[in-house]
């Protein structure tokens, strides 16, 4: 919540949760919902890394990436249909709701555009730094993900729905060499983070 409060939308009803799942992933949903899996949380080494991941997901909400993608997908679906069916023959099913559910499922299955992910990486570094964390938390997470065995089943969904960690690191590296060197390590929060992980286990 502290990181979200440093953003341009501090008053959104931000909701954060950890999914009890061994997969390595994180995702956001319109309205300020941010979810991390336990599998990802256990891969992180410090509070600064957690801050970087949360800030990345907050960036998706700030830029309405998922909402925009859903609207584009809905518009495409609407063009393919001659008319919008509100109810079935018995009048008890809202087809629009079913369509949005199908669009949402497809979207989360295939992920966002690469540029949306790169933009959220940039926002994530800035937001985490603004909140008092070292700017290299998110790049450190990407390096960890890069070192995980490529065939890891736990990492498979993230690799399918996000650009390669190496590509994301290259993008950030180009920006951070010139724009983020002035930020010193401010608050890694490593001890506090390890205490939290002990409680989680």
N, C-alpha and C positions, 0 to 999 in steps of 0.2 A: 504493500500500500504506500510505503514511503517513496518508492521509485515512481509509482503511478502519480503520486502527488507532485512530482517534479515535472510532469508532462503538461501539455496544454489542455488536457481534459481531466483535471484532478477530481471533478465532482461526479464522474461516472460511478455507478454502483459497482466498483471493481470487485470481482470474486475470484479468489485463488484456491486451487485444490491440487492435491496429489492423488493420482490414480494408482491404486494398489495393483500394479502390473509390472512385470519384469521387462517389457519392451522399453527401448530407449527412444523417447519422443517427448515433444511438448507441442501444444497447439492453443490457439485462441479462437474465440467465437465473438460475433458482434455483440455489443453491449457491455464488454469488459470482463468476459470470462476467460481465465487463463488456467490451463491445466498442464501439469507435468506428470510424467509417470515416475513411479518409485525407481524403476530401472535407470532412468536418466539421473535422478537425484543422487543415487548411490555412486554414480560415475564422477560426480563433481567433487572438487577438492577444497573449495573455499566458498565463503559467502559472496565474494566478488564474482566468482563464476556463476553462482545462482543468480546474482543480480543481473549479469549479462544476459542470461537466458530469459529471465522474466522481462527485462527491458526489450529484448527482441520481440517477444510475443505481444507486449504492450504496444510496440510499434505497429504491428499488424492491425490492432484495434484502432489506433490513432489515425491511420491512413485508410481505414475501412476496406482493407484488402479483401477479406472474405465476403463482406457485404457486396462490394463491387463485382466480385467474381460470380456471386450468386445471381445478382441482377443481370449480368451479361448472359449467364447460362439460361436464366428464365426467359430473357428476351429471345434467345435463339430457339428455345422450346416453343415459345408462343408463335414465332414465325412459321414453325413447322406444322402447327395445328390451325385448322380453319376457324375454330371457335373455342372459347374457354368453357369447359363444362364445370358448373358449380356443384351440381348434385347428380347422383346416379338415378336410375329409373325409379328407385323407391324413395328418392329424396333424402337419403340419410348419410351421404358421404360427400365431403367437400373435396373435390378433385384438385383445387388449387393448393390446399394444404399438402395433399399427397405429392403433388408436383414439386413443391418446395422441399419436402423431405427427401425426395429422390435426387434433386439437384444438390442438396447439402451433402448427402451420402457420397455422390460422385465427386464433389469438390474435395472432400476430405480424403477420399481414396486416391485422387491423383495429385493433390497439392496445388499450390499457387504458382503463378508465373515466377520464373527465376528472378526477374527484376523486382518483384514484390519482396522476395526473400533477401535480396541484396540491400534493398532500401531499409528493411527492418533491421538488418545487421548494422547498418550505419546509425540508425536511430537508437538501437540498443546500446551501442558504445557511448553515444552522447548522453543518453538518459542515465545510464549507470554511473557515468562520470559526474554528471550533474548531481546525482544523489550521494556522491561522496565516495564511490568505489573506484578502484583502479580501472582504467579503461581497457586493460588487457584481459579482463575476465572472460568475455565472450570468445576472443581468439584462442584463449587457453582451452576452452571447452571444445572448440572446433578441432584443435590439435589432438585432444583426447579422443574425439570421435574418429579422427583420421587414423589413429593408431589401433583402434579396435579392429579385430579381424574382419575382413571384408565379407566373409560368408556368415557372419553372426546373424542368427535368426532374430535376435532381440533388436538389432539395428536395422533390419530390412525395411520396415515401413518408413523410417526416417530417410533412408537412402532413396526410397522410391518417390517420396513427396518433397524432397528438398534438393537443391543443387549439391554437388559434391563438396565436402568440407574443404578440400584443397582449393576449389574455385572461390569459395567464400573467403578463405584466408587470403588469397591473392588480391581480391577486391579490397578487403580491409587493410591489407599491408600497404597498398598504394596510397590509401587515404591517411593512415595513421602515421606513416613516416614523416609526413609534413604537418599534419593538423593536430596530432595528439601528443607529441613529444613533450609539450610543456606540462602535462599532468604527471605528477609524481604519484607513487603509491600512497593512497589516502587511507583506505580501510579494507584490508583483505578479509577481516573477520574470520580467519581460519579456525581459531580455537572455538569460537562460538558455533561455527558451522559443524565442526566435528562433534561437539556436544549434542547438537540437534540430531545428527545422523545416528549417534549412539541410542538416543531415545527412539528413533524411528525403527531401528533394527530390533 
